[in-house]
């Protein structure tokens, strides 16, 4: 039996065993880092250590090397380690394709989620700001557009340019991507983390990452472009303040993305319904040989897009900003490029920084739609705070089930905080409710001003795309804030004239494409919603059927249930 497996008779003996083990380690280490200046005084000039102090130094060095190998990015700062210890969560390596470099800049709770479902994004640890620093405004930016327009690549490039992903990690991704003959994909791997997304080169889940500028704190929501994953994209857009529509300027790619079946049209429309007020159109792949930073091609894309975006409801003069860029080379993202002297505006990141501040009411009633939930030393819910402010240890009500819950801890973009304002992406650890009792689409609110819930409501609907007619009794799926539920149109109340806004006197028997009507809808289950007038973020919705977006609408009136 090995002497290390038996208990020592006395502690002195234990020290001897440690000393001999250290001496063995010492001899193993003498060959390393001979030229590294920092180790010369403390380590090489001594004889093999016998006193306790040099033992301490040696073990410290051993643990240091272990740490640096565990975190390849070299991003373990003391604050990150402390927060891990405070939370008491096991720091594990994730299965399913996440490499050790991922774990380097992976949020600890995100790791736990990956253990379950491979869902969350690796998130760089942001150092906690100094206590006297003013709180930066939080802005959520969603990247939308057709498949392969370059959304994830631009996201990865921005993270690299703002220092959220270091060069070493990207070099590692580049090597791995080269082995798979996919060398142009390596930047998108900073946001597409699970193996399936990397193998196919398609985003499935909404990726999340953070970056900061001098004035603002941004959350990137990288939405999937594929038409099969539009429901995920709606979930991402419903949390966004600002949308970036990524267009590929490459010959042929722009046309397919923009034609009837392409995702460019649908995404722009869904972003508008989700309440995105400002749209930045990034015309990407300008460095492509078929484009070569040509002003004519840029103007051609612009001319085709403007009429459509106008039709969706964006004002071209105020709400839309066009800019050329290249996600692969990073041209015109952080600094303006010499390749396009014809573009005189600000590059992408400075432009984001210069946008006006969003007006949000921090003293209003609390509304936090739940996006996701999981178990982790209690029940954890994720969502964006739409209005009101939340504090630690505050009592809240979970609607529509009316459970009273208490906020145990509060994380804003994975940084622990005691107080959160509107617009922040929060993780709340709740007491008084089980994870099974929560569904995405539930709302956290304060007891004084509960959110409305019900099944029947009247809404104004615009039919966008539907081949045949729609009559009472028609079933579809409603996406309202983060909630997804089946609904039936039970009655058509009146038609609305698109130009004058006049309502018809008679009830229509059916509606068809491009018409506007007011209808009564009934959901299969109880959902939380508000009228558009009182609370726009929770009063707009989309109707989808057979994988297509059929209509967009806004809630006009809530109909009380008949007992």
C-alpha positions in Angstrom: 0.0 0.0 0.0 1.3 3.5 -0.9 2.5 5.5 2.1 0.4 8.4 0.8 -2.8 6.4 1.3 -2.2 5.8 5.0 -2.8 8.4 7.6 0.4 9.8 9.2 1.1 9.1 12.9 1.8 12.7 13.6 1.7 16.0 11.8 5.5 16.3 11.8 5.5 13.1 9.7 3.0 14.7 7.3 5.3 17.7 6.9 8.1 15.3 6.0 6.0 13.6 3.3 5.0 17.0 1.9 8.6 18.1 1.9 9.8 15.0 0.0 6.9 15.5 -2.5 7.9 19.1 -2.9 11.5 18.1 -3.5 10.3 15.7 -6.2 8.2 18.5 -7.8 11.2 20.8 -7.4 13.4 18.5 -9.5 10.7 18.2 -12.1 10.4 22.0 -12.3 14.1 22.9 -12.5 14.1 22.4 -16.3 11.3 24.9 -16.8 11.5 28.6 -17.5 15.2 28.9 -17.1 15.2 32.3 -18.8 12.1 33.7 -17.2 13.4 36.6 -15.2 10.7 36.6 -12.6 11.5 33.1 -11.3 15.3 33.6 -11.0 15.6 35.2 -7.5 12.9 33.2 -5.8 13.6 29.8 -7.2 16.7 29.0 -9.2 19.3 30.5 -7.0 18.3 28.3 -4.0 19.3 24.8 -3.1 16.4 22.3 -3.0 14.1 23.7 -0.3 13.9 22.3 3.1 12.5 25.2 5.1 8.8 25.8 5.2 8.9 29.3 3.6 10.4 28.1 0.3 7.9 25.2 0.4 5.2 27.8 0.5 6.7 29.6 -2.5 6.9 26.4 -4.4 3.4 25.3 -3.7 2.2 28.8 -4.6 4.0 28.5 -7.9 2.5 25.1 -8.6 -1.0 26.3 -7.9 -0.3 29.3 -10.1 0.7 27.1 -13.0 -2.4 24.9 -12.4 -4.6 28.0 -12.5 -3.0 29.3 -15.7 -3.5 26.0 -17.4 -7.1 25.7 -16.3 -7.8 29.2 -17.7 -6.1 29.5 -21.0 -7.2 33.0 -21.6 -5.2 34.3 -18.6 -8.3 36.1 -17.5 -8.5 34.9 -13.9 -8.4 38.2 -11.9 -8.8 38.1 -8.2 -12.3 39.5 -8.4 -13.5 36.6 -10.6 -12.1 34.0 -8.2 -13.6 35.7 -5.3 -17.1 35.8 -6.9 -16.8 32.0 -7.6 -16.0 31.3 -4.0 -18.8 33.5 -2.8 -21.3 31.8 -4.9 -20.0 28.4 -3.9 -20.5 26.9 -7.3 -18.3 24.1 -8.6 -16.0 25.4 -11.3 -16.3 22.5 -13.8 -15.3 22.0 -17.3 -18.3 21.8 -19.5 -19.0 18.7 -21.6 -20.3 18.8 -25.2 -17.7 20.6 -27.2 -16.8 23.5 -24.9 -13.0 23.7 -24.7 -11.0 24.9 -21.8 -10.5 28.2 -23.5 -14.3 28.7 -23.4 -14.3 28.1 -19.7 -11.8 30.9 -19.3 -14.3 33.6 -20.2 -17.5 31.7 -19.3 -19.9 33.0 -16.7 -20.1 30.5 -13.9 -23.9 30.3 -14.0 -23.7 29.9 -17.8 -21.4 26.9 -17.2 -24.0 25.3 -15.0 -26.6 25.8 -17.7 -24.3 24.3 -20.3 -24.1 21.2 -18.1 -27.8 20.9 -18.5 -28.6 22.1 -22.0 -25.7 23.7 -23.8 -27.7 26.8 -24.0 -26.0 29.9 -22.6 -23.2 32.0 -24.0 -19.7 32.1 -22.7 -19.6 35.5 -21.2 -16.4 37.4 -20.4 -16.1 38.3 -16.7 -16.4 42.0 -16.5 -14.4 43.5 -13.6 -16.8 45.1 -11.1 -16.8 48.8 -11.5 -15.3 51.0 -8.8 -18.0 51.9 -6.2 -18.0 55.6 -7.0 -18.3 55.2 -10.8 -21.6 56.3 -12.2 -23.7 53.5 -13.6 -23.4 53.2 -17.3 -26.6 53.0 -19.4 -27.4 49.5 -20.4 -28.4 49.0 -24.1 -29.4 45.7 -25.6 -28.4 45.3 -29.3 -29.9 42.5 -31.3 -28.1 41.3 -34.5 -30.7 40.2 -37.1 -30.6 39.3 -40.8 -30.6 36.5 -43.3 -28.6 33.2 -42.8 -24.8 33.8 -43.4 -25.1 37.6 -43.6 -22.3 37.6 -41.0 -24.1 38.4 -37.7 -22.0 36.1 -35.4 -18.8 37.1 -37.2 -19.5 40.8 -36.6 -20.4 40.0 -32.9 -17.1 38.1 -32.5 -15.1 40.9 -34.2 -16.7 43.5 -31.9 -15.8 41.5 -28.8 -12.2 41.2 -30.0 -12.0 44.9 -30.8 -13.3 45.9 -27.4 -11.0 43.5 -25.6 -13.7 41.0 -24.4 -12.0 38.1 -26.2 -8.2 38.0 -26.2 -6.0 37.3 -29.2 -4.9 33.9 -27.9 -8.4 32.5 -27.7 -9.1 33.7 -31.3 -5.9 32.1 -32.5 -7.1 28.9 -30.9 -10.4 29.1 -32.6 -8.7 29.9 -35.9 -6.6 26.7 -35.6 -9.6 24.6 -34.8 -11.6 26.1 -37.6 -8.7 25.5 -40.1 -8.7 21.8 -39.1 -12.4 21.7 -40.1 -11.7 23.6 -43.3 -13.8 26.4 -42.0 -11.2 29.1 -41.4 -13.6 32.0 -42.1 -15.9 30.9 -39.3 -13.5 31.4 -36.4 -14.8 34.8 -35.3 -18.4 33.6 -35.0 -17.2 30.9 -32.6 -16.9 33.5 -29.9 -20.7 33.6 -29.9 -21.7 30.2 -31.3 -20.5 28.0 -28.5 -22.1 24.6 -28.8 -20.8 21.9 -31.1 -23.8 21.7 -33.3 -23.7 25.5 -34.1 -20.0 25.3 -34.9 -20.2 22.2 -37.1 -23.0 23.6 -39.2 -22.0 27.3 -39.0 -25.6 28.2 -38.1 -26.7 30.0 -34.9 -29.6 28.3 -33.2 -30.0 29.8 -29.7 -29.8 33.6 -29.2 -26.1 34.1 -28.2 -25.2 36.6 -25.5 -22.1 38.6 -24.9 -21.2 42.0 -23.4 -18.9 44.9 -24.3 -18.4 48.4 -22.9 -17.6 51.7 -24.4 -16.8 54.9 -22.5 -20.4 55.9 -21.9 -22.5 52.7 -22.3 -22.7 49.0 -21.4 -23.9 46.9 -24.4 -25.3 43.4 -24.5 -25.0 41.7 -27.9 -28.0 39.4 -28.6 -26.9 37.3 -31.6 -30.2 36.1 -33.2 -30.3 33.0 -35.5 -31.0 33.9 -39.1 -32.4 30.5 -40.2 -36.2 30.5 -40.8 -36.6 27.4 -38.6 -35.4 29.3 -35.5 -37.5 32.5 -35.9 -39.3 31.9 -32.5 -35.8 32.1 -30.9 -35.1 35.3 -32.8 -38.4 36.8 -31.6 -37.4 36.0 -28.0 -34.1 37.8 -28.6 -35.7 40.8 -30.3 -38.2 41.3 -27.5 -35.3 42.1 -25.1 -33.6 44.6 -27.5 -33.5 48.4 -27.5 -31.7 48.6 -30.7 -31.5 46.3 -33.8 -28.6 45.9 -36.2 -29.8 44.5 -39.5 -26.9 42.8 -41.1 -27.0 42.6 -44.9 -24.6 40.8 -47.1 -23.4 42.9 -50.1 -22.0 39.9 -51.9 -23.6 39.4 -55.4 -26.5 37.0 -55.1 -26.5 36.8 -51.3 -28.3 40.2 -50.9 -30.9 39.2 -53.4 -31.7 35.9 -51.8 -31.9 37.4 -48.3 -34.3 40.1 -49.5 -36.7 38.1 -51.8 -40.0 36.8 -50.6 -38.7 33.8 -48.7 -35.6 35.5 -47.3 -35.2 36.4 -43.7 -34.2 40.0 -44.2 -37.8 41.1 -44.6 -39.3 39.0 -41.8 -36.6 40.0 -39.3 -36.9 43.7 -39.9 -40.7 43.4 -39.5 -40.4 41.3 -36.3 -37.9 43.8 -34.8 -40.3 46.6 -35.3 -43.1 44.7 -33.7 -40.8 43.7 -30.8 -40.5 47.5 -30.1 -37.1 48.2 -31.5 -37.1 52.0 -32.2 -33.8 52.5 -33.8 -32.4 50.3 -36.6 -28.8 50.3 -37.9 -28.3 48.6 -41.2 -24.8 47.2 -41.5 -24.0 46.4 -45.2 -21.4 43.6 -44.5 -18.9 41.7 -46.8 -17.9 44.9 -48.5 -14.4 43.4 -48.8 -15.8 40.6 -51.0 -14.1 40.4 -54.5 -17.6 40.8 -56.1 -18.1 44.1 -54.2 -14.7 45.5 -53.5 -16.0 48.5 -51.4 -18.0 49.7 -54.4 -20.2 52.7 -53.7 -22.6 51.7 -56.5 -23.4 48.3 -54.8 -23.8 50.0 -51.4 -26.3 52.5 -52.9 -28.1 49.7 -54.7 -28.7 47.7 -51.5 -29.8 50.9 -49.8 -32.3 51.9 -52.5 -33.9 48.4 -52.3 -34.1 48.4 -48.5 -35.5 51.9 -47.8 -39.0 51.5 -49.3 -39.4 48.1 -47.5 -38.3 49.4 -44.1 -40.6 52.4 -44.5 -43.5 50.1 -45.1 -42.7 48.2 -41.9 -42.9 51.4 -39.9 -39.4 52.8 -39.6 -38.8 56.4 -40.4 -35.8 56.5 -42.9 -34.7 60.0 -41.7 -34.9 59.4 -37.9 -34.9 55.7 -37.2 -32.5 54.2 -39.7 -28.8 54.5 -40.2 -26.9 52.8 -43.0 -23.2 52.0 -42.8 -20.7 49.8 -44.8 -18.4 47.4 -43.0 -16.5 44.1 -43.1 -17.0 41.7 -40.2 -14.1 39.5 -41.3 -11.4 42.2 -41.4 -13.1 44.5 -38.8 -13.0 47.5 -41.2 -15.3 50.4 -40.2 -16.4 48.7 -37.0 -14.2 50.5 -34.5 -12.1 52.8 -36.7 -13.0 54.3 -40.1 -11.4 52.5 -43.0 -9.3 54.0 -45.8 -10.9 51.5 -48.2 -14.2 53.5 -48.3 -13.3 57.2 -48.3 -16.9 57.9 -49.6 -18.4 57.0 -46.2 -18.0 60.0 -43.9 -20.1 59.0 -40.9 -18.9 57.5 -37.6 -17.7 53.8 -37.5 -20.1 51.3 -35.9 -18.9 51.2 -32.2 -18.5 55.1 -31.9 -21.9 55.5 -33.6 -23.5 53.2 -30.9 -21.9 55.3 -28.2 -23.2 58.6 -29.7 -26.8 57.5 -29.8 -29.2 59.4 -27.5 -30.1 58.0 -24.1 -33.3 55.8 -24.0 -35.9 57.3 -21.7 -37.0 54.7 -19.2 -39.1 55.1 -16.0 -37.2 53.8 -13.0 -40.0 54.9 -10.7 -42.8 53.1 -12.6 -44.3 49.8 -11.6 -42.0 46.8 -11.9 -42.3 44.6 -15.0 -39.8 41.9 -15.7 -40.8 39.3 -18.3 -39.1 35.9 -17.7 -37.0 34.7 -20.7 -35.6 31.6 -19.1 -35.2 29.8 -15.8 -33.1 27.0 -14.2 -32.1 25.5 -10.9 -28.9 26.5 -9.3 -28.8 26.5 -5.5 -32.4 27.7 -5.7 -34.5 29.0 -8.5 -32.8 31.4 -11.0 -34.8 33.4 -13.6 -33.4 35.5 -16.4 -35.1 38.5 -18.0 -34.8 42.1 -19.0 -36.3 44.7 -16.6 -38.7 46.7 -18.7 -39.7 49.3 -16.1 -39.3 50.0 -12.3 -36.3 49.2 -10.2 -35.5 46.0 -8.2 -33.5 45.8 -5.0 -32.0 42.8 -3.2 -34.3 41.2 -0.6 -37.4 42.8 -2.2 -40.8 41.0 -2.1 -42.3 40.6 -5.6 -45.3 38.8 -7.1 -44.9 36.2 -10.0 -47.9 36.6 -12.3 -50.2 35.0 -13.5 -49.8 32.4 -10.6 -49.7 35.1 -7.9 -46.8 33.5 -6.0 -45.0 35.8 -3.6 -41.2 35.6 -4.0 -38.2 37.2 -2.5 -35.1 38.3 -4.4 -32.1 36.5 -2.7 -29.4 37.8 -5.1 -29.3 40.0 -8.2 -26.8 39.7 -11.1 -26.8 42.3 -13.8 -24.9 40.8 -16.8 -23.2 38.3 -14.4 -21.9 41.0 -12.1 -23.5 40.9 -8.6 -25.3 44.1 -7.6 -27.8 45.3 -5.0 -30.0 47.5 -7.2 -31.1 47.3 -10.9 -32.7 49.8 -13.2 -34.8 49.4 -16.3 -33.1 48.1 -19.4 -30.7 45.8 -17.5 -30.4 42.1 -18.2 -30.9 40.4 -14.9 -30.4 37.0 -13.2 -32.5 36.8 -10.1 -32.2 34.0 -7.5 -35.7 33.7 -6.0 -37.0 32.3 -2.8 -40.5 31.0 -2.3 -41.1 29.4 -5.7 -40.0 26.2 -7.4 -38.3 26.2 -10.9 -41.1 23.9 -12.2 -43.8 26.5 -11.3 -42.3 29.1 -13.7 -42.7 29.3 -17.4 -41.1 31.7 -19.9 -43.6 34.5 -20.4 -44.4 34.9 -16.7 -44.0 38.4 -15.3 -42.4 39.6 -12.0 -44.2 42.7 -10.7 -44.7 44.6 -7.4 -47.7 43.8 -5.2 -49.0 47.4 -5.4 -49.4 47.4 -9.1 -50.0 43.9 -10.5 -49.7 43.1 -14.2 -52.9 42.2 -16.0 -53.5 38.6 -17.0 -56.4 37.0 -18.8 -57.3 34.9 -21.9 -59.5 37.2 -24.0 -58.6 40.5 -25.4 -59.4 42.8 -28.4 -56.5 43.8 -30.6 -55.8 45.7 -33.8 -54.1 43.4 -36.3 -52.3 44.0 -39.6 -52.3 40.9 -41.9 -48.9 40.8 -43.5 -48.7 37.5 -45.3 -51.4 35.0 -45.7 -52.5 33.2 -48.9 -56.2 32.7 -48.2 -58.7 34.5 -46.1 -58.9 34.6 -42.3 -62.3 34.0 -40.6 -63.4 33.7 -37.0 -62.2 30.4 -35.6 -58.7 30.7 -37.1 -55.9 29.4 -34.9 -52.3 30.7 -34.7 -49.5 31.1 -32.3 -49.1 34.4 -30.5 -45.6 35.8 -29.5 -46.2 38.6 -27.0 -43.1 39.9 -25.0 -41.4 36.6 -24.0 -44.6 34.5 -23.9 -45.6 32.0 -26.6 -49.2 30.7 -26.6 -51.9 29.4 -28.9 -54.7 31.7 -29.7 -57.9 31.7 -31.7 -59.6 34.6 -33.4 -63.1 34.3 -32.0 -64.6 37.3 -33.7 -63.8 40.0 -36.3 -65.2 43.3 -34.9 -64.5 45.9 -37.6 -62.1 46.8 -40.5 -59.8 49.8 -40.1 -58.9 52.0 -43.1 -55.1 52.0 -43.5 -54.9 55.7 -44.6 -57.6 57.4 -42.6 -57.9 55.1 -39.6 -61.7 55.0 -39.9 -63.5 52.0 -38.6 -66.2 50.2 -40.6 -69.7 50.2 -39.4 -70.4 46.6 -40.3 -68.7 43.5 -39.1 -66.4 41.9 -41.7 -66.9 38.2 -42.5 -63.2 37.7 -43.3 -59.9 39.6 -43.6 -57.1 39.0 -46.1 -53.5 40.1 -46.7 -52.6 43.7 -46.2 -55.9 44.6 -44.4 -56.1 46.0 -40.9 -58.9 44.9 -38.6 -59.9 44.8 -34.9 -60.5 41.3 -33.7 -61.3 39.5 -30.4 -58.7 36.8 -29.6 -58.8 34.1 -27.0 -55.6 32.4 -25.7 -55.5 28.7 -24.9 -54.2 29.5 -21.4 -53.9 32.5 -19.1 -51.3 35.0 -20.3 -49.8 38.2 -18.9 -50.4 41.3 -21.1 -51.1 45.0 -20.9 -52.8 47.3 -23.3 -50.5 49.0 -25.9 -51.5 52.4 -24.6 -50.5 51.7 -21.0 -47.4 49.7 -21.6 -46.1 49.4 -25.2 -43.5 46.7 -24.5 -46.1 44.3 -23.3 -48.9 45.3 -25.6 -47.4 44.4 -29.0 -47.5 40.9 -30.5 -46.9 38.8 -33.6 -49.1 36.0 -34.9 -47.3 33.1 -36.6 -48.6 30.0 -38.3 -46.9 27.2 -40.3 -43.5 28.8 -39.8 -44.5 32.2 -41.2 -45.3 35.5 -39.6 -48.9 36.1 -40.5 -49.8 39.3 -38.7 -48.6 41.9 -36.2 -50.8 43.7 -33.8 -51.3 45.6 -30.6 -53.6 45.0 -27.6 -56.4 47.6 -27.3 -58.6 46.2 -24.5 -58.6 43.4 -22.0 -61.9 41.5 -21.8 -62.7 40.3 -18.2 -63.6 36.6 -17.9 -67.2 35.6 -17.5 -67.7 33.5 -14.4 
